[in-house]
Each structure stands twice: as structure tokens, then as C-alpha cells.
Amino acid sequence: MNTHTIDTGAPVISADAYDTAAFHAADAIAVVTNTTAPDAVALPSEDASTAELLTAVQEAGHRAVPAPFAETALVARPLLRRAGLPVPEGPLSYAIAPDLTLRYARPAASPVGSAGCLGEDDSLLVTGALRRVPWARAVTEVVVLATAPSGPVLFTLPPGRAVLTPGGNLAGEPRDDLHLAAVEIPASQVRRITPEVLEEAGLRAALARSALIAGAAERCVDLTVAHTGARTQFGRPLSRFQAVKQEEARLIEEAALVRAAVGAAAAPLDTGGPVAHGAVAAAKTQASASAAEIARIAHQLHGAIGITRLNPLHLATTRLWSWRDEDGDETYWARRLARSLTATTLWPSLAATP
């Protein structure tokens, strides 16, 4: 396996300093030497199962890998294969953009409907903005899901064809805006998709973020247990104090809840349908809800040293705070979960004739 190293010195990486060159080797990914194990996280093969992909993504979250690992492995690649488009080499990202304005680049005459509702082929003219695209500045292609006059479509967009406005999340990971003004997407890069594929894209994005949270949560556990075992107070390690033991137990419990919820969603995602929706909604609800508590306990047990940039804890907790809200926070997914359960279980039982 090829390994590309980023030597951070002080472990703070600005958004513009991310280096994803190793991704082009297709079998390796960048690592941060002073905060992670020295081995790279291997980019899974294209025929890897969802469970294997989730394991790899959790490891990337655990190591704070500075590259779009989850976006490539668990979201973009599977969607491209599902749509029948070739999977390009290098890092990939995604954008679910219902507000884009799409029209056919070569309109066809239609006896009904407005002008441009049909096209001679599927080539599109795209106008609008893709907001906070993960790692847009560093990827080869962005997989975009939007709605054309004919219905949902998936197409690939090289970031260089858009005007990029750099941005970032709390952890400094790139979250860039891409602005498009009548950019033509050739028909060879466009595929019509079903509403089910569009739904799957949102589920994959949420589950990818949940798996990253699970990995970062385990990192918080590792760092906190090591700290309380090494730090002494009143002549004995912090881990020997009952109050510290109780908080550590809560920390481990929250991390285990996230890991279990993410693992339980692997098989349903392959199956699809309402079962997949419920499992992913439960996973993201649990992951986002636990993220704040995990970060709170980890920082509380680290004390003041935990908030410094020289301590690796912030590489995990700032990601937890960021990923908690991305691709839907706990309130959003809890409501979706409740609505689906009400529609499929509660209401039919209440409306059934005795």
C-alpha cells in the first residue's frame, strides 16, 4: 500500500494545506503522522460490502484523515456505479442540490409543456450554486444530484468548471461553494435516476457522516483513557477517582451506542426501502445526539490542556461538532424517523377496524 505523509508539526492543518495527492494512487490515503498510526487507511475496493466500507470510514474518522475518504468510498463511488457512470480515479465528493436550475442544452420541440421541457439528448445547462461541498477544491469530480425537467438526474462536475468560493467547517475541513452560470454538462456525464436513488444519496451521506462520528468518538475514548491513566492528582492517577470513572463509563457508553447504531444500518442500506430509511435515520440521530456529550466529557476529563491546539483531542472534537450538523442534525433525522414510524406503524394500528 502506498502511504503519503503529512507532517503537521503542531497538529493544526489549515484548509488550504490539505494534500490529497496520495488519493491518485487509488490504494492509499493521506495520514497525519503525529496524531494517528503511521499506516494509511486503504481505500476499499469497488466491490467492498457496505459493512466493509463503514469499517474503513470509521477508521478514517478515528485517525482524522485529512482527505475526502468517506465522501469517495461510501457516497460518490456507489452512486456512480448505481447510475451506470464510470468511476474516475482520485478523490470524489457529492452535492445534493434540489435548488439548481437545469434545462436542456439542446431543447427539442414539444407539443405540450413549456419550451425546453424536452431535449434532443440529456445534455444540460446548469445554473445556481452548490453550497458547502465537502472537499470541492481537492477532488477530481463532484457527483451532483438534482432535478431536471424530466425528473431526478445525476451528473459529474469537475470543480474547475465552476467558480469556487473557499470555506470550511469548525475543524478546518474544506466546505466550498461552487457557483455555476449556464455550465454545459455533456449527455455522456448525465444519467436519469429514480427517486429511490435520490433518496439513497441522502441516506449514504448521513450514514457516512455517522460512521466518521463513530470513529472520532473512539478517538476521544482512547485519548481520554490514556490521559486519565497518566495524569496524577493527590498522588494517584485521575482514573482512580470515582467521579472520573463514572464519566469515563458514560463516554465509553456513548461511543458504543454510536458504533452499534452505525453497524446496524449496513445491511438495511443494501436492502433499501423503509427499513434502510429507518436504520440510517436512527444511526444519524444517535451519532449527532451523542457527539456533543462525547466532546463534553472528553474535554471535561482532559481539563484545560484539552482545548489547546497542541493537544490532539481537538482534531476529534472539532470534527464531532462539525459532523453533528452536516447531512442533517439529530433533530432533522429524529423527525424523519418519527414520521416514517407513524406512517408505517402507528397510524395503521390506530385506524384499523377492530
N, C-alpha and C positions, 0 to 999 in steps of 0.2 A: 504494500500500500504506500502511495506517495504521501508525504507529510510536509505541509507548508507551515512555517512557524512565524508567529507574530510576537516579537519581543517588546513587551509594553513598558518595561522598566517599572515606573509607577503604574499600577494597573488601571489606567484610565485611557480609553480609546475614544478619540473624537469621531464623529460620524464620518468625516472625510478621510480618516486614516484607516478605515476598514479595507482589508486586502483579500479579495476572493479569487486570486489567480489560481489557487490550488483546485478550485472547482472545475477548471477546464481539463484537469486530468481525469475527471469523471469517476475516480475511485478514491478520492481523498477530499478533505475539507480542512480549512484553516483551524488552528488551535491557538490558545493563549497559554504560553509556557508557564507563567508564574501564578496562574490560578487554576490550572487544570492538569490532568495527567498528560504526559508527553506524547501519547498516541493520538492520531487523528481519528475522528469519527467517520467510519466508512459510509459513503453514500450508498444506500441499499440498491440492489439490482432492480431492474424494471419489473421483474416477476415476483418481487418480495410480497409477502402477505401483509395485510393491514396490521396485524399484530406485530410483525417484524418491523414495519415502518414506525409504529408507535414506540417500540423499544428504542430504536435509533434516535427518534426525535426527543424522547425523554433524556437520553444520554447527551444530546446536543444542548438541551436546556440545563442539564446538570453542569456541563462544562462551560456554559455561557459562550458557546461557539459564535464568533463574530461573522456570521455568514447566513444567507437565507436557506438554511438546511431544511427546516420544516416546510417552508413555502414550496421548495422544489420537490421534496420527496413525497409529501403527503397530500399536497393540493395540486400543484401545476402538472406534474407528470401524469398522475392518474386521470385528470380531466382531459388532457390532450389525447391520451390513449382512448378514453371513452368516446371522444368526439371523432376519432379517426384521423387526427393530425399527427405528423411526425414529431417526435420529442427531440428538440435541439440539445446539443451539448452545452454544458455550462450552467450557471445558476439561473433559476427562474423565479418569477413572482406571479401574483394574481391580483385582479381587481374585479369586484362585483359592482357594476355601475349601472343601476336602473335609470339614472337621470341623463345618460348620454343621449345626444341626438344623432340618430342613424338614418341615413337614406341611401338609396341605391345609387352607385356611381354612374350606372348606365340604365336609366329608367326605361321601362317598357310600356307601350301603350296598353291601357286597361279600360274596358267599357264601364267599369264600376270603380268606385273609390276615388281617392284623391290622386293627383299626379305623383308618380314615384312610389306608389304602393306596391308595384311590381318592378322587377328588374330583369334585364336580359340575362344577367348572371348574378352571382351572390356578392360581387364586389361592392364595397360600402364606402361612403363618405362619413367620417366620424367627427363630430364637433362636441366639445364640452371639456370637462375636467375629471380626471381620476384623482381622488383625494387620498392622501396618506398611503400611497402604495408602498408596501414593505420592500426595502432594498432596491428601489427602482433604479438608482444611479449605478448599481453594481451588477445588474442582471443582464442576461442575453436577450430574453424576451419576457414580456408581461402577458399572461393569459387573461384576457378580458371577457367577461360575461355581461351581456347587455341585451336590450330588446330592439330588434329591427322591425320594419313594417310587417314582415312575415311572421314575427314571433321571436322567441329567445334564440340568440346566436352566441357562439364562442369564436373568438379570433385572437390571433397573436399580434403583439405590437412591440417592435424594437423601441426601447426608450428614446433612442436618438432621433426618432421621427416626431417627438413631442417636445414642447418647451418645458423643461424641468425646473421646478422650484424646490430647492432642498428643504428638508425638515427632519425632525427626529422625535423620538419618544423620550420619556424620562431617563431611560437607560442609555440614550445616545444612539440607539439603532436608527438607521435611516428610515424615514417615513416621508416620502417625497410626493409632491403634487405633479401630475403630468397634464399639460394643457394642450388640447388638440383643436385645430381650426381647419375643418374640411380635409382631414387627412384621409387619403385613399388607402383602403385595405384591399389587396387583391383577393379575388374569389378563392384562390388556392390556399389562403390563410383563414378562410371563414368556413364555419360549419354551423348548420342549423341544429339546434338541440331541443330536447323536450323539456317541459317544466320540471320534470323529475331530475334531470341533470343539473339544472339551475339550482334546485333545492339541495342537491348533493354537494354542490360547490360551497354553499354556506355551511353545511354540516362539516365538510372536510376542513374548512378554515377554522371553525370553532374547535374541532377536536385537535387540530394541530396546535392551536394556542393552549388548549388544556394539557396536552402532553408536555409542552415546554414548561408550563407551570409546575407540573408534577416533577420534572427534572430539577428545576430551580428550588422547589420545596425540599427535595432530598439534599441538595447542596446546602441549604440553610441548616438542615438537621446535622449534616456532617461537620460543618464549621462550628455550630453551637456546641455540640457534644465535645469536640476537640478543645474548644475554648474553656468550657466549664471544667473540663478534666485537668487542664494545665494551669488555670488561674487559681491562685490561693488567696484565701481571706481568713484572718484569725487562725492561721496555722494549718488550714486544711483546704482541699480543693473545693471550688464552688459547687461541684456536682454532689458533694456530700451533704449539702444543706437541703432540708426537706422542701422548702419553698421552691428551690431551683429544680429539684427532682420533679415536682408536680408540674412546673411549667415545661420542662423538657418532655414529660409524658404527653402533655397537650400538643406540643409541637410535633412529636412523632405521630400522634394520632391524626392530626390534621393532614400531614403529608401522606399517611397511609390511606386516608379517605379519598384524597385526590387520585392517588395511584390506582386504587381499586375502581373508582368511577371511570377513569380513562381506559383501564384494561377491559372493563365490562362493555365498552362501546365498540370494540374492534370487530367482533363477529356481526353485530347488528348493522354496522356500516356497510359490510359486504352484502348483506341481505337487502337493505334498502327499505323503503316504505315507512309506515308509522313507528315500527319498532326501532328503526335507526334514528328517527327524529327524537323519540323519547330518550333513547340511550345517550345520544350526543347532548341533548338539552340538559339531562341530568349531570353529565360529566362537566360541561362548561359552567353550569350553575354551581356545582360543588367546588370546582377549581377556582373560580373567581371569588366565591364567598370565603374560601379558605386562604386565599392569597394574602389578604390583609392581616388575618390572625397569625399566619406563619411569619410574616415580616415583623409584626409587632413583638411576638415572643422572641424571635431571634435577636432583634435589636435590644430588647429589654435585658436579655441574658448576656449580651456582649458588653453592655454598658456604653460609655461614651466612645470607646475605641471603635465600636461597630459602625459609627456614622462617618468615620474618616475615609478619605479616598485611598489611603494606603492599606486599608483592610479589605480583603476580597469579598466580605459579606455584601457590600453594596452592589457588586456585579450580579448577585442573585436577587436581592430585594428590590432594586430599581426595576428589574425586569418583571418581577411579580406584580408590582404596582402598575406597570405599563400594560402587560399582557392581560391583567384582570379586566380591563375595559375594552381591549381590542377584540374585534369579531363578536361583539355582544357581551355586556357585563352580566352579572348574576341576576339582576332584575329583569333584563330583557329575556334571558333564557328561562327563568323561572315562570314568567308569564306565558311564554310559548309552551312550556311543558304543561302548565296548568290548563291552558286552553285545549291542548290535544287530549289530555286525560279527561277533561269534562266532556268533550265532544264524543270520544270513543267509549267511555266507560260510565261516567256519572249520569249524563243526560239520558242515554238509552235505558238505564236502570230505573230512573225516576219516571220516565214516560211510558214504561212498559205496562201493558194492561194486566192487572192481577188475575 
